Amino acid sequence: MSGVPDRRREERNGRRLAAGRGVMTTAASAVVALGAVAGLMSAADRGGEDDTARPEVRSSPVTVPLPARPSHPPPAPAEPSGPAEPSGPPPSPGRSAAPAPASPASRPAPRTGPEAAAGPLHRHPRSQVLDWVRKHRDDPRRPLIESRIAAHPAAVWFPEHDPGRIAGQVRAVTAGAAAAGRVPVLVPYAIPDRDCGGASQGGAPDLAAYDAWTGEFAAGLGDGPVIVILEPDSIALSGCLSDGVRAARYASLARAARTMKAANPRARVYFDAGHSGWHPAARQAAELRAAGAATSGDGIFTNVSNFHRTGDEVRYARRVLEALGGPPGLGAVIDTSRNGNGAPEQGAWCDPPGRALGRTPTTGTGEARIDAYLWVKLPGESDGCRGAAGTFTPDYAYELATG
């Protein structure tokens, strides 16, 4: 995923301060728009793709920033922070810092089987980091960046409202993943009123158009396992909407999830739960319930583009799921791309120093109700301070890789 320009944060912070919310903004990212690609490339419809499903990419990407994710202490009593995660190479789930395990009698076994989309994750063959690695074979930073970032799978974003093309774009990714026997991670990002009118504004013109677009998106999902991160910030960042508009958005999200799962019963569709430094779990669960997450999807996602420690996110996700209710199969996925050293102090969000890669992406977390650790944000793509927003910045990537 990509970065967020400073003006984006200033605009949102101003709006929130004016509303008396006193919110400090934190990390976010930018994604491709208007038919271009930033970070992992949105796949283009090639009509008769080869078995690598390599998308057509335009040469001059235009990026748009993703919404901010505010970070402030919730009114509920603070949870004890998790243990520090080690710096350096992205640790494996087996030796990474994790929440203190419960006793075997009280801790349910991790879910396995097809309902948890188990399997190796798909690395899309085109991304900014892979392009940089190919072009800089003699750069002394290249071996570390290649082994610790470029070699790992990350999500593919679809931020354009492009009816008539989106099914082919999605199919290019899912077909390539299926041919490799892997699980792709897809991020549809075209909800109307996206970003509450901020710098990432855009998406479909209305919900009827969005419903049609998600129907086409679903048509490209194929029949293999796939993870869908449904519209980051569409629920956690919906306070700018009137009650009626918010209810209509939530109904559309529920329709989108049902449509995707009807098109591919093996698809796992996750709803937006913000992160552990944002809304209290009970409040977020109430919003998720209103959006149909307990009945239309497979669970929740947290920490997209943010830095909160995996242990904190695991505990938060479980509290949200418990408050949400629904069938016992609901789970959570967590963005661990840059959370190896936890969140920076005082709300720093723009390429903050001292961050590190988090756990490498996997569907084998070993944690009850945690279906996957994912890199939804591609490490090394700037938030707008170390490089242009949404562009791969090797110095920043190298710092994350060394922790």
N, C-alpha and C positions, 0 to 999 in steps of 0.2 A: 504494500500500500504506500502511501506517500506522505507528503508534508503539508503544513498549514502556514500561510503567510501571517506576519505579525498583525496586519490590519484586521485579519479575521478574528483574532483574539480580542483586539481592542473593541471591535464592534460588539461582539457578544458580551464582553465584560461590562461595557457601557449599558447595554440593554438590561442585564441582570442587576446591576447596581441601581439603575433607575427603578426597577421593580422591587427593590428592597430585599433582594435575595442574597446579596453579599457573596457571590460565588466566585471562587478562584478557578480559572481555567487551567487545564493541563494538556497533555499531549494528544495530538490527533494526527491525521495524515491526509494526503491528497491522492486522488485516483484519476485515471484517464477519463477524458470526456471528449465529446465531439468527434468520435471516430478515431481518437489517437490512443496511445498506450503509454502509461507511466508505471514503473515497477513491473509486476507480472502483467504481461500484455493481455488485454482483452482480445479474445480470439475472434477473427473475422471469418465470415462465411466464404469458403473457397470453392464450394461446390465440387465434390469429388476429392476430398482431402486424402493425403497419403497417410500411412500408418503412424506417423509422428504427430499428426494433427497440428502442424505448425501454422499459426495464424498469419494472415497478412497484416503487416504493420506499416503505418504511415510514418514518414520520416520526421515530422515535426510535432511531437506530442504536445497537447494542450492539457494542462492539469487543472483540476479543481480541488480545493481543500475539503476534507471531510469535516463534519461538525466537531466542535470542541467537546471534551468530556470533562465537566466540572468536577473538581475534587475538593470536598470540604467535609469536616467532621459531621456525621449524621447526629441527630438529636439523641439517638439511643446510646447507651453506655458503650464505650470503646471496647473492641475485642482485643485481646492480647495479640501482638504482632507475631507473625511466624518467624521461624529461624532464618538467619541470613542464608541466601543462596550463594554458592561459590562463584567466584569470578573465573575468568579464563574460558576454556572451551565450553560450549553448551553441554551441560552435564546430562547424562542419561537419567531416565526416570528412576533407575535403581539407586543412584548415589546422590541425586539432587536433594536439596533441602525440601522438606515436605512437612505438612501438619503432623503433629504427634499422632501416631496411630492409636486407634481405639483398641480395646481388648477384642480378641477374636469372637467372644460371645456377643459383644454389642455392635460390632462393625459388620455390615452386610458385605457379602462377597461382591467384587466388581462384576458388572454385567459383561457377558460375552455373547457371541453369536451375531447373527446378521442384524438384529435390531440395534446393535451398538455400532454399526458400520465398521466392524473390525477389518483390519487389513492395512497394508502399507499405503501411505499417502502419496499422491501424485505430485511430481515436480514438473511444472509446465516448462517446455523447452525454450521459451523466450522470456527474458526478463532483463531489466537494466543491469543487474549485477552479472548475469551471464554474458551480456554483451561486453561489459567492461573487462571481465576475465579473458574473453577471447581476444580482445584488442590490446591487452597489456600483459602479455606472457612474461615479459622481462621485468615487470614492476616487482620490487622486493615484497610488497604487501600482498601480491597476488596469491601465493600459496595458502596463506592463512584465510584470506577472504573467500577463496574458492572452497576450501575444505570446511570452513565453519559457517558460511552463509550460502554461497551459491549452490552447494551440494545438497541443500535441504529443501523440502517441498514448502510451498507457500500458497496462499489463496489467489484466485483469479477474480478480478472485479469486473462488473458489468454496469457502468454508471450512465450509459446513454439510453435515452428513450428512443429506440430505433426500430419501430415496428417494421416487420418484413425482413429484418436481418438478425434479430436477436436469437431466433431458434438455431440458425446456422452457426452463430458465434458460440453458443453454448455447446452445440453438438460437436464442434471442432475440439473442444476441451474434453468432453466426456468420452468421445470416441477414442481419443488418444490415451486417456486414462484406462479405458476398458481394454484396449489392445495391450497395454503394459501390465494389466492385472492390478491396477492401483485405484485408490479412492481420491477423486478430485474434491477440492474445496472451492465452492463458488459463492460469490457475493453479489446478489442483485441489489442495485442502489439507484433506483429511479422513482422513489415515492414522491408524489406531489408535495409541494411546500417543503421540499428537502432543506434541512439546515435552518428551518425557521426564518427563511429570507436572508440568511447571512451570505458570506462569500461563496459557500458551496450550494447556493440555491440552484434549483433546477429540477430535473425529473420530469415525469409525465405531466401533461397539462391539467389533467383531472383524474379522478379515481376510475372513471369508466375507461379512459385510455390506459391507465395503469393495470386494471384488471385484464384488459386485452393483451397488454405487453407481458404480464406474468403468465398468461396462458401460452403465449408463444415461447417464453422462457422454458416453461415446463415441457414443451414439445421437444426441446433439445436435450432433455436429461438422460435419455437412453433408458436402459434397463439394468444397469449395474449400480453398485453402491456409490452414493454421492452425498457429500455434506453441503448443506446450503445455509449460509449465514444471512438471514433474511433482514435486510435493511438496517444496517447499523444506525443507532440513535433514533430510530423511528418511534420508539416507545419511551426510552429514558429521556430523550430531548423532545418532548411533545407539549411542554407547558406553554408554548407560545400559541397553541391552537385553542379555539373556543371549544366548549364541551361538545357541541354538535359536530364540528369538524374532526375533533379527536376521535369521537365514537365512530364516525364514518371511516376514518383512516384505519382504526383497529379492525373494523369489519372487513375492510379490504385486505389487510394483512392475513386475517384468518382465511379468507377466500384464496389468497395466493398460496398459503401453505397447503390447503386441501387440494388445490389444483395440482400442485407439484407432486404431492404424494399419490394422487390418483393417476398421474401420468407415469410415475415410477414409484411403485410401492417400496422400493429399496432406498429411496431418498430419505435422508434425515434432515429435517428442517428445524432450525433453531431460531428463537426469538430474542430480541434485544433486552438484556438485563443490566445495561450500564456497567458499573464496576463497584468494587468494595468501598471506594472513597466517595461515592455519589449519594444515591438515595438509600434510605434504610431498606432492609430486605422485605419487610412487610408491605411497605408502600410500593416497592417495585413489583412484588408479587401480585398486588391488587391490580396494577396496570396491565401486567402480563395476562392475568385472568380475563380482564375486560377485552383484551386483544385475541382471546381464543388460544393462548399458548398451551393451556392445559388440555384442550380437546382437539386442536387442529394441527399441532406440531409435535416435535419429539423432545423439546426441552428449551434450554436457554444458552446464550453465549455471553461472556463477560470479558472486560479488559481490552477491548479492541483498540489498538494503537496506544495503549496506556502502559504504565510501568509498575503497577501494583504486584506485589509478590504472589507467587503461585499459591503459597499456603493461605494467604489472606483471601484470595479469589476462590479457592476450594471451599473454605468455610462459608464465605458469602454465598456462593452458588448453592450450597446445600441448604442454607437458611431460606433462600428464595424458593427453592424447589419444595421444601417442606411447607412453607406458607402458601405456595401456589396450589398444592393438592394435585389432583389428577391421577392418571394411571401410574403404577409403580415404575414403568419403563422410562419415564421422563428423566433426561440427564442434562449435562452441561458440557460445553466446550469452552476453553480458556485460551486467550491470546497470550502467549508467553514469549513473544518475539524479542522484547527489550526489557524484560522485568527481572533479569538476573540479580541486579543490585537493589531492587525495589524502587519505589517512587521517589523522585527528588523532593527536597524540602521546599516549603514555601510556594508550592504550586508551580514550580518551573516546568515549562512544557516544551519549549522550542529547542530541540536537539540538546537537552541538558547534558553537561559533562558527568562523567562518573557512572554512566549506565553500562549495562552489559547484556549480552545475549542471555535469554532464559532457556528453559528446557527445549530440547529439539522436538519438532513436531512428531506426534505419535498418537495412534488410537489405542495403545496399550499403556494406559496410565497407572494401572494397578490401584486406582482409587475408586471407591464406591461412588456411583452416580456421576463420575467425571468421565465422559466418553472420549475426550481427546484434548491434547495440548496442541495448539495450532499456531502457525505464524500467519496471522491475518494481515498484519503490517509487515512488509518486507524490511528487515534490518538494513540500515545503511541509506535508505531513502530519506532525504532531509525533510524536517518540518518547516524549513525556510530560513534557518539561521546559519547553518554550516554550509549551505548551498541553496540553490533555487528550490522553492517548495516542490516536492515531488520528484526531485532528481536524485539519482544515485551519487553519493558523495564518498569517495574511497577513504578519505581520512576519518570520517565519522564511522564508516563501516569497520575500519581497522580498530578504532577505539572500542567499539562494541564487541568485536571479536576477541580482543585482549582483556576486556573487562577492567 
